[in-house]
Amino acid sequence: MNRSTLVTLVGIALGAIAGWLYWKYFGCQGSCLITSKPLNSSIYGAVVGGLVFNIISGAFTTSKNVRKNQ
């Protein structure tokens, strides 16, 4: 497993935890599609966390490759 995959998996885990915490403390009890159920909120958080951490790890990987080639 390479480093960028590991960073993305950490982002997914942290995002799922953050999504669940958002549901617990701020979620609505009615017709909100994302925050009305803990599973929906956790999945949304996992997707967003994975994407953000993947972008961050890609930015650092790209900048290292550019420095090596110069």
C-alpha positions as a Markdown table, in Angstrom:
| # | Residue | x | y | z |
|---|---|---|---|---|
| 1 | Met | 0.0 | 0.0 | 0.0 |
| 2 | Asn | 1.5 | 3.3 | -1.0 |
| 3 | Arg | 1.5 | 6.5 | 1.0 |
| 4 | Ser | -1.3 | 8.3 | -1.0 |
| 5 | Thr | -3.7 | 5.4 | -0.5 |
| 6 | Leu | -3.0 | 5.3 | 3.2 |
| 7 | Val | -3.6 | 9.1 | 3.4 |
| 8 | Thr | -6.9 | 8.7 | 1.5 |
| 9 | Leu | -8.0 | 5.9 | 3.9 |
| 10 | Val | -7.2 | 8.0 | 6.9 |
| 11 | Gly | -9.3 | 10.8 | 5.3 |
| 12 | Ile | -12.2 | 8.4 | 4.8 |
| 13 | Ala | -12.1 | 7.3 | 8.5 |
| 14 | Leu | -11.8 | 10.8 | 9.8 |
| 15 | Gly | -14.6 | 12.0 | 7.5 |
| 16 | Ala | -16.9 | 9.3 | 8.7 |
| 17 | Ile | -16.2 | 10.2 | 12.3 |
| 18 | Ala | -16.8 | 13.9 | 11.6 |
| 19 | Gly | -20.0 | 13.1 | 9.7 |
| 20 | Trp | -21.3 | 11.1 | 12.7 |
| 21 | Leu | -20.3 | 13.8 | 15.1 |
| 22 | Tyr | -22.1 | 16.4 | 13.0 |
| 23 | Trp | -25.3 | 14.3 | 13.0 |
| 24 | Lys | -25.0 | 13.8 | 16.8 |
| 25 | Tyr | -24.6 | 17.5 | 17.7 |
| 26 | Phe | -26.1 | 19.4 | 14.7 |
| 27 | Gly | -28.3 | 17.0 | 12.7 |
| 28 | Cys | -31.9 | 17.7 | 12.1 |
| 29 | Gln | -34.8 | 15.5 | 13.0 |
| 30 | Gly | -37.0 | 16.1 | 10.0 |
| 31 | Ser | -36.6 | 16.2 | 6.3 |
| 32 | Cys | -32.9 | 16.9 | 5.9 |
| 33 | Leu | -31.5 | 14.3 | 3.5 |
| 34 | Ile | -28.0 | 14.1 | 4.8 |
| 35 | Thr | -28.1 | 15.0 | 8.5 |
| 36 | Ser | -31.4 | 13.2 | 9.5 |
| 37 | Lys | -29.8 | 9.8 | 9.8 |
| 38 | Pro | -26.3 | 8.9 | 11.2 |
| 39 | Leu | -25.5 | 6.5 | 8.3 |
| 40 | Asn | -26.2 | 9.2 | 5.6 |
| 41 | Ser | -24.1 | 11.7 | 7.5 |
| 42 | Ser | -21.3 | 9.3 | 8.1 |
| 43 | Ile | -21.2 | 8.2 | 4.4 |
| 44 | Tyr | -21.2 | 11.8 | 3.2 |
| 45 | Gly | -18.4 | 12.7 | 5.6 |
| 46 | Ala | -16.4 | 9.7 | 4.5 |
| 47 | Val | -16.7 | 10.7 | 0.8 |
| 48 | Val | -15.8 | 14.3 | 1.4 |
| 49 | Gly | -12.9 | 13.3 | 3.8 |
| 50 | Gly | -11.5 | 10.9 | 1.3 |
| 51 | Leu | -11.7 | 13.4 | -1.6 |
| 52 | Val | -10.0 | 16.2 | 0.4 |
| 53 | Phe | -7.2 | 14.0 | 1.8 |
| 54 | Asn | -6.7 | 12.5 | -1.7 |
| 55 | Ile | -6.3 | 16.0 | -3.2 |
| 56 | Ile | -3.9 | 17.0 | -0.4 |
| 57 | Ser | -1.8 | 13.9 | -0.8 |
| 58 | Gly | -1.7 | 14.4 | -4.6 |
| 59 | Ala | -0.5 | 18.0 | -4.2 |
| 60 | Phe | 2.4 | 17.0 | -2.0 |
| 61 | Thr | 3.3 | 14.1 | -4.2 |
| 62 | Thr | 3.3 | 16.3 | -7.3 |
| 63 | Ser | 5.4 | 19.0 | -5.7 |
| 64 | Lys | 8.0 | 16.4 | -4.7 |
| 65 | Asn | 8.1 | 15.0 | -8.2 |
| 66 | Val | 8.6 | 18.5 | -9.7 |
| 67 | Arg | 11.5 | 19.2 | -7.3 |
| 68 | Lys | 13.3 | 16.0 | -8.2 |
| 69 | Asn | 13.1 | 16.7 | -11.9 |
| 70 | Gln | 14.6 | 20.2 | -11.6 |
